[in-house]
């Protein structure tokens, strides 16, 4: 069974040809985390949402919504990977 972040809802804004997105997706798969993938090239609604709410069309971007409905937009593949590894190890040790 895949690990889930019970305290957060996660969505990864990305597109298929992006090497940084692919790197991030490899880590997600390796950690066995369920994260909704939102392709901004195939679905213009996701691109618009990313720009309007996240502030930039840059991908990858991880949308993190906590259990209180507060949303954080995390850009940069290295930062996303660091966050996922930290929260995944915290969830495992809890």
C-alpha positions, 0 to 999 in steps of 0.5 A: 500500500502506498504512503499517503500524507494524511495531514496534507493533500498534494498535487504535482504540476508538471509536464511530460518533457520536463527533465526536472519533473521526471526527476521529481516523479522518480523520487515520488515513485521510489518513495511510493507516495500517492500524489495527483499529477497535473499536466499543465500542457495537456490541461490548460486549466492546470496551467492557469491555476498554477499561474494565478494561485502559485504565481509562476508557470514554472514546473515542477511545482508541488501544491501542498494543502494542509488539513486546515485548507491552507495552501503552499506552492513549492517550486524547484525540484530539489526543494520538492524532493527534500520536502517529500523525503522529509515528510515521508520519513516523518510519516514512517517514524510516526 
